[in-house]
């Protein structure tokens, strides 16, 4: 290749890779396959493994929290470290586990589902993944620096956050890097969906996982830069004398909360919208019926995406925003119940008179449906300004968002893995063990989080390492549920590894009534999913609605 | 079966593996580590140099690869569209980044400062802590943070900033003329007007640097001058950084024009840079109106 003649000698690694370039489908081997990866499946796998690792680390932080809260008094850790644990647990779970898991699923699935050979920008894809291990190395190492890990909560509120020790710039920069990773990943997803669809794959033929990710990617591109701006202001307030969040200089600490939650609320939909997509794929397959109300699902997702930008101050009702603001944000928040209700209705209607079977993906989807709805209802309670005055800052809020995130987002991720793992690996996993995984998770997630509703309503505050004795019983129950839930998650890597090592071969269709282009491919799916664009007949067969 | 699925290079282009993305991640990590050790006072500012050196090396090498591939014509129209869309969405994310700082400016001017001055629903802070504070804009807050002994002057809109507005707006015109020249194959005109664009860009940066010097030395307006100094320097500073990046990209595009890299039909890099340039232009208009003028 002629361009090599201009190349400085220092770029020789590029040449080595260039040399194999002509054989397009040649699968690279050894460490380069992963470190220099451009293949959507390899990158998706790395995302998923990374997310699993972060889930275990973030989960172990949660175990510390639940161990300390097992009984009143200070037993295991000092209050500063306890607060570091709540902060790090949230940051690891949100930015390390759930978001990378969704991006990993997007990588694996979107090209297969829209009839493309790969993502639109494969090298950018590599960059967005490989920023993450560095970002989390930086964040994890804050545990070992003077002053300890950040302890101001994942919301990083000024002025508390500005008092962090040497971990302060590390936390800020780690968040900058996570944000950059998400933005680049989202750009890739949007461009892939807009530009890489096979001919005949119209927008309203796309599977719902693709649709929900499409909207999620818009939210990411619009919200993540705002977080970057917010933490940059924190940084300059700390080191360069700006007064964005200091009233003496004319700033306002509440302003941080506005900017943060302008990001933060779309962020919670970033965590949950792809879950809606997954559930909308799983339920029709195991109900043996097309999804009820496909188009309304799309419009509902888009409405939720839009509404997510005009509800942020419902996180701040007790900080003293003007009455008109409280009314607006209360009503706009309650409005979100409408499209969400449409979705829950559609999933239920899909199952109505269906021929249901309860394989592990369906179990997790149903667990999602019931328990996410509980979290949705407690959210509706929190949306009411006068009620929120009572619930705010209590364990009721903790129970609420853990119901939407654990049996919500996490269950959907696990369900997605159980749904598509045979397609990815070409092997079936142990369905009996996976069913155990579901029931253990479901029982203990409720033992873990349901009592927290009672604790919160009785007035137990969040982010406190000690509590009054009347809260002891339910805290013990919750901690037992926590340990058991944590332990039962160890089944998950075991099931996946067992499947990869010794699973029975899977068929191409895997599930008898699965619809969509990915099921038209053999299992395991070829390295470059659709090297030849699928025919329009195939696409029409895939789009079952 | 596997053979049937090997991507047909006449239908799709898939890039080969590349070491540069991971190199980019390592560069960013090195910059961040350097900044961390500097900000925690473990070393001097030099600690960020290695990371930036890696980053620049990465940019040169990655773009070298991509430009080389492009010159070999192995990118098809679909790749071209992917690049275009990618750039547009990237610019949107940049818009939102500036949005955060504009949001801070509007929040401070419309809500926070008037409240501190005793207006509106949150008058109690004023009433209890700073009953004499007026709450007028520009302000460095009720405690008069920073400045020359607590006071400062602002940069008048219709001085250097107005000139800079003209400079940047004309650069928007020149880059458009250059684009038309490129599309019509008028090479001489393209070279002249593209050069004019980045020269105007660097003129803007120079004037801005001069204005910063005056602010610090004479006006008492610094980054630490309360909320006015904070919003003023963060907004104009990030904008200036983007102009510098944009002008540097224009220089690279200009060098590529000199090498004859673009055709009237295919010149994605040129368009991407000119979009970026229009974006910094529009941000400046917002700055001129809301930071300097009103």
Interface residues (C-beta under 8 A of the other chain):
Chain A: X1 X2 X3 X4 X6 X7 X10 X11 X13 X14 X17 X18 X20 X21 X24 X25 X28 X32 X33 X35 X36 X37 X38 X116 X117 X118 X120 X121 X122 X123 X124 X126 X127 X130 X131 X134 X137 X138 X166 X168 X169 X170 X173 X174 X176 X177 X180 X183 X186 X187 X188 X190 X191 X194 X195 X196 X221 X222 X223 X224 X225 X226 X228 X229 X230 X232 X233 X236 X239 X240 X241 X242 X243 X244 X246 X247 X248 X249 X250 X251 X252 X254 X255 X258 X259 X262 X320 X322 X323 X521 X522 X526 X527 X528 X529 X530 X531 X532 X533
Chain B: X1 X2 X4 X5 X6 X7 X8 X9 X11 X12 X14 X15 X16 X17 X18 X19 X20 X21 X22 X24 X25 X26 X28 X29 X32 X33 X35 X36 X39 X40 X57 X61 X62 X64 X65 X67 X68 X69 X71 X72 X78 X81 X82 X83 X85 X86 X89 X90 X92 X93 X94 X95 X96 X97 X98 X99 X100 X101 X103 X104 X107 X108 X111 X112 X113 X115 X116 X120 X121 X122 X125 X139 X140 X141 X142 X143 X145 X146 X222 X223 X224 X226 X227 X228 X229 X230 X231 X233 X234
